[in-house]
């Protein structure tokens, strides 16, 4: 019972040709001709191995291998097939191919599964396409948290809203129809490239995830007054002074909350950004990460920010605005996404048996698995990613490394799909 | 007795043709072919009105109209004839033309002068050419504060040191020969475009200067540690936290020093400047302006900065570097350059007589007048500058506005050059 490197390579190389930017990485935007071509290829491959293929109202493709007990909850495996502009061939796609190859091996070896198994190939995972907060769209549609409002909110680079783009593509956006009863799902497993340097740097084959930190994103803007450097200190409205106060107050707040949360101001832009002038305007990004669910019961982050802002406005005479840049319909910040512990242990054992090295990596960007983790036992398998590069034409994972991840998925699913 | 608008226009338009970037503003870099052409034109014009012309070791041109008392101290009038890259036709040049036109009127009207009068046309005023701290070079050579070291320090955009560029241009840089006995100078008057928006915005003809704030410039660099936004708060070395602490500590220090000084952080650059990462590096500009000489007796700014830095390094584990970007051989910050009060009053009266509106503008960038103000009674006349733009091809002053400034210079010099 083995996965086939040739088939894996063929899948990835074929899917990489469905791009609107040949020679400049993979550009397979949601609701494009290229995404349609990739979907058609995946459906055809699923049909070849006898899967029952269907597509939902949001262009998520499911390929079902019926279980001995058709009424038992389903094991779902897969990822997404859309990409950013000038992205790589692995982000998302690798996880879809992993699921496809897993069920090919099942079919080839007549492996019996008590629980039904479904490949899931999702669209619209990349938040870049329709802007901040718009990502992991199809998994949100599946669990039922995507909203009508969101479909009309932001536009893609062609000036179309999500609803408009979907209609043009031939879909009728029906939120109700796309919802799935998650109580009838046994588990979700997603393989993904690491999008970080850890596995490669430490020469480790497999990354396993215990939890992914929750996230909250904010932009804070400071509106001061333009003056030259001889202006009296008394009457200044210095946007950078106000921003500095916010940065330090945030730091203090988060430090006081203790271990389960971090807060980072990683970006600051000042205008006019000249040594000769009092900054008229400053904006900073605030990124909150949560590792402990309970920390969010102790504090309302946005309310705390508002208190800090009120104090700063009084002290500096600078007007401060705060804007949440979170996933729509979700609390900001979100709680951490906790993966299924038992399955992490199972995967570790499988790695040992297969003689693969593994490590825990509790780091990652947004994934559909973060969405499902709230509803069903969820796990991720990371494979090495050259120099941690992703969302770029240089994104690369050696096919042999990817195959190891798929072997782990195969053995995990083989174990989970048995009765008892 | 009147200045001639035609001659003024002709001077400026002719000098504007001596540029290495025709059609893209005036580029008349120090020690270039274009600066030689401008200098030759000025010498010729000076000779036409019978001035005794000579050039010093740093290519400053003097045109002397002898006084009834040749041993009486000299009134010097003028400015500089070099420009930045893609600058305008007025910055510096307007002041040289003002001096030239003043002595033309003297000659035309046989005005007697007890005190000798000299036009000064300086080179190497623009600090851009050889980098920060290298400006107002010829006035510094004249008063004797330019150093040998500086000639070999920084390079122009052609990779030449000041000494190399001067030699190529045919000069023998002789600091001793360029020094002038400032006790034999009665006063220095410089006309300059405002390089600020005040006169135009308030529709006022003439700006008079009581003092120009002294200046101190520093770059502060913060070296932290690159980590992602999930990194524990405890062990971070956040360059932006350290920079914020510096910004607020500086603000407090300067506020405590009271009225005679300001401190501004106008520029901040952070790396990698991404919402997802703890800033690894930050750099900020610090600009100190002094309006009161005595404030610098109370405090050693650099020592205070070092105390702040020591505290921040201990608190944040971020390494902090500070670099002075001041004029070489000068204290950093410099004390304010105080102009001659009596002459400001005289100029105000002249404006009234001529029916010109005037205002005091104690703002300005670096000028040769700042250097001479420490040694001899010095004054400046500002003329309006469209939208305050300078150092740019769009720099513009209406010729009629410039003529008013030259009339004020003419009447001032006429008054000052009489005995008693």
Interface residues (C-beta under 8 A of the other chain):
Chain A: X213 X217 X228 X229 X230 X231 X232 X233 X238 X240 X241 X243 X244 X245 X247 X248 X251 X254 X255 X259 X262 X263 X264 X265 X266 X267 X268 X269 X270 X272 X273 X274 X275 X276 X277 X278 X279 X285 X286 X287 X289 X291 X362 X363
Chain B: X196 X213 X217 X228 X229 X230 X231 X232 X233 X238 X240 X241 X243 X244 X245 X247 X248 X251 X254 X255 X259 X262 X263 X264 X265 X266 X267 X268 X269 X270 X272 X273 X274 X275 X276 X277 X278 X279 X285 X286 X287 X289 X291 X362 X363
